[in-house]
Amino acid sequence: MIGLCFYVCLPADGGADVVLSCSLVEEGVGMGGMGGGSLFSRTPATLVLRDVPVGPDESLDTLTPFVPPSVPDPDLILFENKVSSPEIPNAGMLLHADCNEQEVMCEISRYTPRGLQESSDPAYFMVSLSVEGLDFSTSLILQTLPVEKDQTTLTQSKLSLPLSQSGTLLTKVIFLVFSDINSVSAPLRGDVLLNCGFKQEETPLAPDVGLEWRLQHRGRGRKVLEMKTKLDDTEEATVVHGERNGSSVDAALLLSEGNVSMSLTQLKVIDEGTYICTVNLGHFHAQQVIQLHIIQPPQVSLSEEKLVLNKNSPQTLSCHCAKYYPLDAQMEWFFLPPTETEPKLFPNQGSLSSHRQHGDGTFTLSSHVTILPSFSPGTKITCRVTHPALDDPLHISIVVEPAQPDSYWWVLGFLVVTVLFFYQVMK
């Protein structure tokens, strides 16, 4: 959904309001038919984030205050939340998302803490926020705030929760898990840091925290690292179990900043996939998802160091693209005659070998093109390789050299010259 942004300057703390159009996602019952089963229903909802920090460079001239409905409507789903405690990292990115025509994804769903029975006092909701084209993603757990009830108090018709006098569902953030990267690329045999962090309200939800990193790829999942520690204790109380060698989380940063980012060293192709960072605090848990792409640029070479034109028969020139990852490599042939300034695409791009995969997961591919006797000497032949690991296409070239005279005529000419020389000597 596209987020609708309104701003209001709050002189006390320099904050602004952000209003997001969201979807309330609920699991429903299928309407019968083949297979039946459960479906997810989506109901329009609105999330108001109060007091989003505004930078000193922000213009306050065009800020428009959020105004709740003049007549509270029990059919509207309008969540009102104060951002300040705990603060949502990088929430300021939401201020200009609408103006920059960036899509804000906002989904809200009921949340039942583990080990607790579902109730309406208080009620909990999970909010998933992300912005298209930006490294901003966060999962919030909202808790409803108590409302003083009287005869005029309205109840939200769908959620059966009491509304404030302005017709909003008053909530606060009690726990959030965030990441400032959605997707990251890293070189084969290199290192990478997968960013993930958490925040909670000032009153701790639990004395200890649990962390789990999992990798999901091609339908298979496995645990990468697990950590448990007490939030008010030293690093010595931390228990870490790493399933993958070279995986680690800094326990000191976890305790001081809520930073649970995981580093991986000596990356392999099998490390590629979807990483799920899950943080557990007592009855509550939330997670972030990060895509890791392994890349390795190709090594490109030609089959010939020197190409001498053969006027009697065609020749084959090969371009070898070796040890690259992922599989998406494109190879093209161009030629530039000596009398022209712009290269031309070979009308016949020749043939490709089958992909060959090596033990480390990388691939090799070869392309073969035919050099006809009609080519002009001085023609420049170029193999161009395009691959995701390359910032720009890679070019490798060779120049066609003129044909050498036939060796038979060289020998005959040498004999004739030798005979004439001795004839002149013996006269």
N, C-alpha and C positions, 0 to 999 in steps of 0.2 A: 504494500500500500504506500501511496505517497504521503509523507508526513506534512501536515499543515502547521506552520510555525508562526506564533505570535510572540511578541516580546514586550516586556514591561520592565522599566527601570525601577529598582528598589533602592532608594538612596541609602538605606541603612547598611547594606552589604554589597551593593553593586550587582545584584542578581537579576535574572530575567526568567520569564515563564516560557516554556516550550510546550505546545499543544500538538500531540501526535494522533493521527487517525490510525486505529489498530483493529485487530480482529480478536474477538473472544472465541477461542477454539474449544469446542466441547466434543466429547465422544458420544455419538448417538447410535440409535438402532437403525440398521438398514431397512429399506422399504420393501424387503422381500425380493422376489425374482431369483435368478440363478445365483445360488451360493449365499444370498442374504448377507449376514455378517454386520460388522460395525462400520460406521462411517463417521467422519468428523464434520461437524457443522461449524459454520463461521458466522458470527453475529457482529455487526459494526460496533465498535467501542472507541472511547477516547481516553487518552492518558495525558494528564497535565503534570509536567515536571516543574515544580516551583523552585525558584532561587537558583537556577543554573548560573554558574559564575560567568560574568561578562568581563572580557579583557579591557585594559585601559584604552586600547585603540578603537573600541567599538563606538559607533555613532549612536547617540541616544535620541536623535531628532525624530526618527521614524518609528520608534518603538511604540507598539500598540498593546495595551493591557488586555489580558484575557478576562472576559466578562462571562460569568456563568449565566445560564438561562434565567430570564426574569421571572419565569414561572417554572418551578421545579417539575420535571417530567419523570415519573417513576419508570417509564419505558426506556429512557436513555441510560446507557451504561457509561458513566463518566467517572474515571478514577482520578483522584487528586492526591499528589504525593509531593512531599518536601524533600528536595535532593540533598540538603546540606549534611545529613547524618545517616548513614555514611555517604560521602560524596561519590558520585558516579565518575570514574576517571574519563577524561576527554569528552564529557557531556557537552562541552561547548561546540563540538562538531555538529551537533544537531541544530544549532542556531541558524546555520546558513544552508542546510541541506535542501530545503524547499526552494530557496532563492536560486540555488545552483542546479535545480532540476535533478537532484539525486534522490533515488528511491530509498525511503526509510522503511525497513521491514520491522513491524511491531506486532507480536503475537502475545496474547494473554490467555492463560488457562488456570483453572482451579488447581491448587496444590495441597496435597495432604502430607504433612510431615510423617516420616517413618516412625512407627511405634505409637502414634497418636490417632485417636478416632476423629473422623471428619466432623467438624462442628462449624457453627456460624459465629462463634464468639471466642476468640477472634477467628476470622477466615483468612486464608492465605492464597496468594496468587503468584504464579511464575510469569515473568515478563521477559521475552527474548527480543533484543534490540540489535539491529545492524544497519549499516548505511552502505548502499551500493557505491562501489568505487573507492571506498575509504576503509582503512584498517581500523574499524571500530565495531566491536561486538561485545555485548554484555548480557548476562542473565541475572535478573533481579528477583528476589523473593519479597513480595509485599505482604504486610500484615495490616488488617483493618484496625482502625482506631475506634475507641468507644464513642458513641453518640448519645447525648442526653435526649431521652425520648419523652415526648408528651403527646397529646392528642393530635398535634399537627404533623408529627413525624411521618414521613413517607417511607415506604419500603420498595426497594428496587424489584420490579415485577419478575425478572428472570432469575436473579441471584438470591432473592428473599433476604436482602441485607438492608439495614436502616440507612437512610440518606441524611446528609447534613442539611441544614436549612437552605443552602444554595443548590441542593439537588445532586451533590457529588458523594462518591464513596471515599471517605477519608482514609488514607493509608500511609504507611511509612516503610522505607526500605530497611529490612533487618539483616540482609545478607546478599552479597552479589559476587559473581565470578566473572572476570573480564579478560580480554586479550586485545592487544593492539596490532595483531596480525591475523588475517584470515587464511593466507596462503603464503608459503615461502619456498623458494628454490635454493638448493645447495648442491655443491659439486660432489661427485663421487670421490670417496676417500677424504672428504673434507669434514668440517664440524658445523653444527647448527645449534641455535638456541630457540626453542619453542616457547613463546611468551604466554604466561598465564598468571593471574593473580586473584586475590580475593580480599574482600572487606566485610566487616560486620559492624553492627551497632555498638555503641560504647559499652553497654552491658553484654558481656560475652554470652553467646548462645550455648557454649560448652567449654569445659576446661582443656579439651584436647582437639586436635584436628587430624583428619585422615586425608591422604592424597593418593590418587591413582591415575596413572597415565596408561592408556591402552592404545593399541594400533589396530585399525580395521582396514583391510585391503582385500579386494576381490572376494568378498564373502567370508573372509576368515578374520578372526580377531585373536589378539594375544595381549597379555599384560606385559608392559615394558618396565614399569617401576611402581613401587608402592612405598608410602612413607606414613608413619604415625609419630606424633610428637605432642607434648603438652605445651600449651601456649604461654604458660607462666613459668616455664622451666628452662633449663639450659640445653645446649645441643646434645649433651650426654644422654638425655632421655629420648633422643630421636632413634626410631627404628626404621631402617631403610632396607628394602629388598628389591634389588635390581635384576630383572629377568634378562636384560640385554647388557653385555659388557660395554662400558663406555657411556652409560646413561647415568646422569646425576642431577640432583636438585640441591641448591645451597640452603642448608638448614638454618643458617644465620639470617639469610634474607627472608625466609619463611616467617621466622619469629619476629623480626623487626619491621618488615614491610608487607607481609602477606604475599610475598613474591614466590610463586611455586613453579617458575619457569624451569624447563628441563633442557639440559644440554646433551647432545649426542655427538660422539667423536667417531672418526673413521667410518664415515657413512658408506653403506652398501646399497645396492639396488633393492634388496629386500626390506630396507628401512622406509621405502616410499609408501605413502598411504595417508589415511585419515587418522590423526591423533586426537584422542578425547581426554581432556584434562578434567577430572572430577574431584571436587573438594567437598569433604564431609565435615559438618559441624553439628554434633549432637543429632537431633532429629532431622536436620536439614542438609540438603546437598544440591549443588548446581554444577554445571559444566560448560566448557567451551570446546569447540571443534576447530582444528587447524589442519590444513592440507600441506603435506610435505612432498615436494617434487624433487627427485634426484635428476641432475643433469650432468652430462659429460660431452664436451665438444668433440667433433670428429677430427681425426687425423687424415688429411687429404693428400693424395699423391697421384702422379701419372705413371703409366707403365713404361714410358720412354723418357729418357733424358734428352734425346736428340731424335728429331723426326725428319728423315730425308725422303723427299718425294720419290715414289716408285711409279714410273710412267707406264709400266707394263701390267701392274695388277694393284687392286685396292689393298689398303693396310688397315689394321685394327688398332685403335688407340683406346686405352682403358683408363678410367678414373676410379681410384679406390678410396672409399670413405670408410674409415676404420675406427673401431673402439668408441662408439658414441652411444648416448642414451638421452632421451627415450628413442623409440623407434622412428619417429617422424622426421625422416631426412628426405630432402628433395634434391635431385641432381639434374642439371640442365647443361646443354652444350651450345656454345656460340662460336662463330667464326668471323674474322675481320680481314677482308682482302686488303692488300697493300694500297689499293687505289681508293679506298673508302675510309670514312671517319667513324661510322657507327657500326658496332657489331650486330650480326644477324643471328637469329635462332636457327640451329640446324633444322632443315625440313624433316629429317628423319633422326629422331633422338636415340636411335640404336636400341640396344637391349640392356636389361637389368639382370644381374644375377639374383638368386634368392638370398634373403637375409640369413646371415650366419650369426648365431648367438654364441658368445664366449662364456667361459666359466664364471666371470664376474658379472654377467648379466648384460654386458654391452653388446652392440651389434656391429656388423661389417656388411657393406653393400658395395658392389662394383657396377659401373656403367660402361658400356662398350659402344664406340661409334666408329663408322667406316670412313676412312680418308681416301677419296677417289683420286685417280691419276690426273683428273682435270683441275685439281686445286692449283692455284697459282703459288709459286714460291714466294715466301714472305708473308703468307697468310697466317694470322695469329689465331690459334684455336684455344678456347677457354672452357674449362669445366667449372660451373658455379654450383656451390653446395649451400643449401638453406637448412638450418636446424634450430630448434628452440634454444639450444645452449649458446648460439652465436648471436651477438648483438646485430651484426650485419652479415650478409651472405659472404662466403669465403670463395675466392677466385684463384685458380691455378692455371697457368697458360704455357703454351709451347708454340714456337714459330716454325712453319714448314720451310725446310731448306731445299734449294734446287737439287734436282737429280744429278747423281754422279755419272760421268761417261761410262759406257760399258767397258769392262776390264779387257775384253777381247781386243777392242780397238786400241786400247792403251798398249797392250803387248805388241800388236802388229806395228803400231807407229814407232815403238821403241826399236824393234828389229830393223825397220826400214832406215831409221836414222843411223843405227849402228853399222849397217851394211854400207851406206853411203859414206860414213866416216872412214871406214877401213879402205874403201875403194879409193878415196882421195889420197890417203896416206901411201898406198902402194903404187900409185901412178908414177 
